[in-house]
Amino acid sequence: MATDKNILAKGVKYLAGALPLLFLGPVIINSAFKNVKHPLYPYILGLGIIIALAAMFLIFKGIMTLVKSLFDGDKNNQ
């Protein structure tokens, strides 16, 4: 069983990109809920939700890429 190191590195990059978004999204959402009466409340809340969804997407994409590198890496070597 061989691992494709280029695809593995790509998956790790996706997960590394998701890491700051995992912290930033909930912080922005929490900040928006603390300032409900502010006129920019819906925009800040929307931004926080978009960032949180982007983090979930990057985690999904990173894990799928890691699995692809681990299990589909030996197809090129046959």
HELIX and SHEET records of a PDB file:
HELIX    1   1 LYS A    5  LYS A   34  1                                  30    
HELIX    2   2 TYR A   41  PHE A   71  1                                  31    
HELIX    3   3 GLY A   73  LYS A   75  5                                   3    
END                                                                             
